[in-house]
């Protein structure tokens, strides 16, 4: 994976409100994107919007793993 592709995806995702803990790296030619996105349960399309940004930056998405953490659970 070209370093310019990593820079492009990083800049694209950094511009999205609510994203933190962004990590883009390559291991043996396979790129990995990890991030935290603050949203609400009622928000729909958040994952699909992130997929569009990632694919629009030149990545070919093979796997998407999502996990959800309730803010109230993380504070307790």
KOLTORPA-147251 format. One record per atom (N, C-alpha, C, O): residue in three letters; residue number from 1; chain; y negated, z negated, x negated; atom name. Coordinates in steps of 0.001 Angstrom, whole numbers, plus 500000, padded with zeros to 6 digits. Each point is the difference from the previous one (the first is absolute). Layout:
N
> type	seq	mol	c2	c3	c1	atom
> ALA	NUM	A	Y	Z	X	CA
...
//
This chain:
76
> type	seq	mol	c2	c3	c1	atom
> UNK	1	A	501179	500000	499159	N
> UNK	1	A	498821	500000	500841	CA
> UNK	1	A	498761	500000	499116	C
> UNK	1	A	499906	499238	499038	O
> UNK	2	A	499178	501599	501292	N
> UNK	2	A	498751	500158	499265	CA
> UNK	2	A	499097	498783	500232	C
> UNK	2	A	499902	499502	501122	O
> UNK	3	A	499451	500032	497832	N
> UNK	3	A	499101	498846	500080	CA
> UNK	3	A	498846	500258	500972	C
> UNK	3	A	499509	499065	500631	O
> UNK	4	A	500055	502189	499498	N
> UNK	4	A	498904	500304	500928	CA
> UNK	4	A	500426	499770	501444	C
> UNK	4	A	499167	499662	500840	O
> UNK	5	A	502118	500516	499463	N
> UNK	5	A	500492	499737	501358	CA
> UNK	5	A	499937	498511	500307	C
> UNK	5	A	499674	499608	501120	O
> UNK	6	A	500633	499569	497898	N
> UNK	6	A	499921	498551	500196	CA
> UNK	6	A	498556	499593	500235	C
> UNK	6	A	499716	499175	500869	O
> UNK	7	A	499385	501391	498370	N
> UNK	7	A	498574	499711	500171	CA
> UNK	7	A	499521	500427	501383	C
> UNK	7	A	499224	499287	500634	O
> UNK	8	A	501230	501862	499832	N
> UNK	8	A	499576	500509	501310	CA
> UNK	8	A	500478	499097	501129	C
> UNK	8	A	499226	499679	500901	O
> UNK	9	A	502028	499911	499065	N
> UNK	9	A	500520	499148	501072	CA
> UNK	9	A	499352	498624	499951	C
> UNK	9	A	499720	499406	501041	O
> UNK	10	A	500043	500088	497760	N
> UNK	10	A	499359	498692	499869	CA
> UNK	10	A	498600	500026	500601	C
> UNK	10	A	499634	499108	500766	O
> UNK	11	A	499589	501906	498892	N
> UNK	11	A	498638	500106	500530	CA
> UNK	11	A	500007	500175	501514	C
> UNK	11	A	499165	499420	500694	O
> UNK	12	A	501770	501375	499824	N
> UNK	12	A	500076	500227	501439	CA
> UNK	12	A	500310	498712	500751	C
> UNK	12	A	499390	499711	501029	O
> UNK	13	A	501547	499526	498460	N
> UNK	13	A	500398	498764	500677	CA
> UNK	13	A	498975	498891	499817	C
> UNK	13	A	499815	499179	500899	O
> UNK	14	A	499516	500782	497957	N
> UNK	14	A	498968	498982	499786	CA
> UNK	14	A	498852	500152	500993	C
> UNK	14	A	499300	499031	500293	O
> UNK	15	A	500504	502174	500223	N
> UNK	15	A	498915	500250	500937	CA
> UNK	15	A	500301	499574	501422	C
> UNK	15	A	499130	500107	500864	O
> UNK	16	A	502071	499415	499407	N
> UNK	16	A	500386	499603	501350	CA
> UNK	16	A	499736	498511	500179	C
> UNK	16	A	500449	499175	499205	O
> UNK	17	A	498822	500499	501845	N
> UNK	17	A	499648	498610	500288	CA
> UNK	17	A	501250	499156	500255	C
> UNK	17	A	500925	500433	500687	O
> UNK	18	A	499090	498369	498756	N
> UNK	18	A	501082	499057	500240	CA
> UNK	18	A	501161	500089	499036	C
> UNK	18	A	500955	499232	500121	O
> UNK	19	A	498992	501695	498913	N
> UNK	19	A	501085	500122	499039	CA
> UNK	19	A	499724	499103	498792	C
> UNK	19	A	498898	499976	499452	O
> UNK	20	A	502145	499290	500154	N
> UNK	20	A	499908	499157	498809	CA
> UNK	20	A	501333	500077	499265	C
> UNK	20	A	500955	500608	500483	O
> UNK	21	A	499096	498780	498368	N
> UNK	21	A	501221	499945	499196	CA
> UNK	21	A	500619	501390	499788	C
> UNK	21	A	501216	500169	500079	O
> UNK	22	A	497926	500812	499654	N
> UNK	22	A	500457	501379	499806	CA
> UNK	22	A	500605	500164	498617	C
> UNK	22	A	499390	499644	498992	O
> UNK	23	A	501816	500901	500977	N
> UNK	23	A	500679	500258	498731	CA
> UNK	23	A	500669	501366	500108	C
> UNK	23	A	500846	500220	500867	O
> UNK	24	A	498773	500686	498253	N
> UNK	24	A	500610	501333	499924	CA
> UNK	24	A	500570	500140	498601	C
> UNK	24	A	499283	499842	499012	O
> UNK	25	A	502013	500456	500904	N
> UNK	25	A	500635	500129	498694	CA
> UNK	25	A	501114	501034	500055	C
> UNK	25	A	500485	500361	501072	O
> UNK	26	A	499908	500106	497756	N
> UNK	26	A	501136	500913	499915	CA
> UNK	26	A	501058	499389	499103	C
> UNK	26	A	499701	499397	498969	O
> UNK	27	A	501525	500773	501443	N
> UNK	27	A	501149	499552	499225	CA
> UNK	27	A	500985	501160	499982	C
> UNK	27	A	500510	500410	501042	O
> UNK	28	A	499754	500117	497757	N
> UNK	28	A	500912	501124	499827	CA
> UNK	28	A	499630	501179	500900	C
> UNK	28	A	500871	500639	500590	O
> UNK	29	A	497836	499642	499507	N
> UNK	29	A	499523	501157	500747	CA
> UNK	29	A	499876	499811	501499	C
> UNK	29	A	499568	500913	500704	O
> UNK	30	A	500804	497915	499798	N
> UNK	30	A	499888	499723	501428	CA
> UNK	30	A	498842	499043	500214	C
> UNK	30	A	499938	498935	499385	O
> UNK	31	A	499151	501450	501486	N
> UNK	31	A	498819	499182	500256	CA
> UNK	31	A	500283	498981	501085	C
> UNK	31	A	500776	500242	500924	O
> UNK	32	A	498582	498625	498943	N
> UNK	32	A	500118	498920	500968	CA
> UNK	32	A	498596	499520	500361	C
> UNK	32	A	499157	499809	499123	O
> UNK	33	A	500600	499999	502175	N
> UNK	33	A	498719	499494	500479	CA
> UNK	33	A	500281	498719	500768	C
> UNK	33	A	500778	500000	500954	O
> UNK	34	A	498591	498914	498632	N
> UNK	34	A	500101	498730	500712	CA
> UNK	34	A	498596	499562	500368	C
> UNK	34	A	499069	500126	499205	O
> UNK	35	A	500784	499355	502019	N
> UNK	35	A	498695	499523	500424	CA
> UNK	35	A	500149	499030	501151	C
> UNK	35	A	501046	499921	500645	O
> UNK	36	A	497892	499349	499596	N
> UNK	36	A	499897	499141	501170	CA
> UNK	36	A	498866	500544	500840	C
> UNK	36	A	498916	500275	499485	O
> UNK	37	A	501329	499882	501812	N
> UNK	37	A	498975	500507	500916	CA
> UNK	37	A	499825	499001	501131	C
> UNK	37	A	500933	499737	500758	O
> UNK	38	A	497886	499719	499349	N
> UNK	38	A	499716	499063	501071	CA
> UNK	38	A	499766	500775	501288	C
> UNK	38	A	499192	500928	500039	O
> UNK	39	A	501515	498688	501008	N
> UNK	39	A	499882	500667	501281	CA
> UNK	39	A	500417	499037	501102	C
> UNK	39	A	500322	498843	499728	O
> UNK	40	A	499672	501616	501479	N
> UNK	40	A	500443	499181	501125	CA
> UNK	40	A	501246	500614	500598	C
> UNK	40	A	500286	501178	499785	O
> UNK	41	A	500449	498031	500960	N
> UNK	41	A	501209	500494	500656	CA
> UNK	41	A	499632	501112	500976	C
> UNK	41	A	500779	500932	500205	O
> UNK	42	A	498051	498974	500391	N
> UNK	42	A	499579	500993	500984	CA
> UNK	42	A	499623	501341	499372	C
> UNK	42	A	499967	501018	500691	O
> UNK	43	A	499756	498991	498032	N
> UNK	43	A	499598	501250	499338	CA
> UNK	43	A	501196	500942	499916	C
> UNK	43	A	501059	499641	499487	O
> UNK	44	A	498751	501544	501017	N
> UNK	44	A	501066	500997	499927	CA
> UNK	44	A	499575	501106	499050	C
> UNK	44	A	498813	500289	499852	O
> UNK	45	A	502143	500306	499525	N
> UNK	45	A	499704	501120	499112	CA
> UNK	45	A	499604	499606	498596	C
> UNK	45	A	499679	500875	499195	O
> UNK	46	A	500330	497839	500476	N
> UNK	46	A	499591	499579	498658	CA
> UNK	46	A	500933	500599	498959	C
> UNK	46	A	499543	500560	499003	O
> UNK	47	A	501765	499325	501222	N
> UNK	47	A	500968	500526	499032	CA
> UNK	47	A	499886	501516	499899	C
> UNK	47	A	500035	500548	498898	O
> UNK	48	A	499829	500130	502228	N
> UNK	48	A	499926	501461	499939	CA
> UNK	48	A	498725	500458	499302	C
> UNK	48	A	500011	501023	499315	O
> UNK	49	A	498892	498241	500842	N
> UNK	49	A	498770	500347	499284	CA
> UNK	49	A	500179	499833	498497	C
> UNK	49	A	499519	500825	499223	O
> UNK	50	A	501174	498109	500358	N
> UNK	50	A	500250	499807	498571	CA
> UNK	50	A	500895	501101	499456	C
> UNK	50	A	499781	500487	498890	O
> UNK	51	A	501224	499909	501879	N
> UNK	51	A	500886	501092	499587	CA
> UNK	51	A	499198	501286	499819	C
> UNK	51	A	500210	500725	499028	O
> UNK	52	A	498884	499565	501888	N
> UNK	52	A	499166	501203	499893	CA
> UNK	52	A	499164	499976	498725	C
> UNK	52	A	499875	501018	499319	O
> UNK	53	A	499552	497820	500355	N
> UNK	53	A	499180	499889	498786	CA
> UNK	53	A	500868	500213	498762	C
> UNK	53	A	499615	500715	499074	O
> UNK	54	A	501556	498658	500921	N
> UNK	54	A	500893	500117	498842	CA
> UNK	54	A	500453	501445	499818	C
> UNK	54	A	499942	500535	498893	O
> UNK	55	A	500505	500093	502177	N
> UNK	55	A	500463	501385	499904	CA
> UNK	55	A	498851	500953	499712	C
> UNK	55	A	500180	500997	499301	O
> UNK	56	A	498642	498707	501231	N
> UNK	56	A	498835	500833	499749	CA
> UNK	56	A	499534	499947	498560	C
> UNK	56	A	499253	500871	499555	O
> UNK	57	A	501183	498109	499710	N
> UNK	57	A	499636	499861	498591	CA
> UNK	57	A	501030	500639	499077	C
> UNK	57	A	499887	499898	498779	O
> UNK	58	A	501111	500757	501797	N
> UNK	58	A	500959	500725	499183	CA
> UNK	58	A	501355	499344	499843	C
> UNK	58	A	500871	500551	499328	O
> UNK	59	A	499332	498292	501272	N
> UNK	59	A	501297	499342	499911	CA
> UNK	59	A	500939	500574	501047	C
> UNK	59	A	499575	500343	501103	O
> UNK	60	A	501691	499761	498555	N
> UNK	60	A	501039	500352	500961	CA
> UNK	60	A	500715	498702	500347	C
> UNK	60	A	500742	499451	499185	O
> UNK	61	A	499032	500070	502016	N
> UNK	61	A	500531	498709	500418	CA
> UNK	61	A	501485	500104	500290	C
> UNK	61	A	500419	500815	500822	O
> UNK	62	A	500385	498361	498505	N
> UNK	62	A	501440	499983	500232	CA
> UNK	62	A	500419	498779	500801	C
> UNK	62	A	500881	500092	500856	O
> UNK	63	A	498503	498776	498879	N
> UNK	63	A	500374	498756	500654	CA
> UNK	63	A	498743	499227	500353	C
> UNK	63	A	499039	499966	499231	O
> UNK	64	A	500976	499414	501940	N
> UNK	64	A	498893	499147	500429	CA
> UNK	64	A	500581	498679	500453	C
> UNK	64	A	500786	499951	500945	O
> UNK	65	A	498829	498977	498384	N
> UNK	65	A	500430	498660	500377	CA
> UNK	65	A	498793	499231	500501	C
> UNK	65	A	498981	499916	499314	O
> UNK	66	A	501130	499528	501871	N
> UNK	66	A	498920	499214	500578	CA
> UNK	66	A	500486	498579	500231	C
> UNK	66	A	501157	499775	500356	O
> UNK	67	A	497949	499274	499436	N
> UNK	67	A	500285	498631	500400	CA
> UNK	67	A	498726	499430	500589	C
> UNK	67	A	498890	500374	499621	O
> UNK	68	A	501297	498724	501301	N
> UNK	68	A	498865	499409	500696	CA
> UNK	68	A	500034	498499	499818	C
> UNK	68	A	501048	499363	500103	O
> UNK	69	A	497776	500082	499622	N
> UNK	69	A	499884	498564	499824	CA
> UNK	69	A	498941	499508	500965	C
> UNK	69	A	498870	500488	500006	O
> UNK	70	A	501504	498549	500804	N
> UNK	70	A	499055	499409	500935	CA
> UNK	70	A	499064	499086	499215	C
> UNK	70	A	500458	499110	499283	O
> UNK	71	A	498250	501103	500847	N
> UNK	71	A	499028	499229	499241	CA
> UNK	71	A	500157	498498	500260	C
> UNK	71	A	499832	499195	499083	O
> UNK	72	A	500484	500426	502145	N
> UNK	72	A	500183	498591	500325	CA
> UNK	72	A	501183	499416	499234	C
> UNK	72	A	499951	498841	499587	O
> UNK	73	A	501118	501943	500214	N
> UNK	73	A	501158	499541	499254	CA
> UNK	73	A	499663	499806	498524	C
> UNK	73	A	500493	499062	499373	O
> UNK	74	A	498680	501806	500071	N
> UNK	74	A	499693	499916	498580	CA
> UNK	74	A	499056	498847	499683	C
> UNK	74	A	499962	499540	498859	O
> UNK	75	A	499270	499979	502129	N
> UNK	75	A	499061	498899	499785	CA
> UNK	75	A	500727	498665	500063	C
> UNK	75	A	499629	499052	499308	O
> UNK	76	A	501399	500874	501515	N
> UNK	76	A	500715	498724	500203	CA
> UNK	76	A	500752	499536	498793	C
> UNK	76	A	500639	498949	500037	O
//
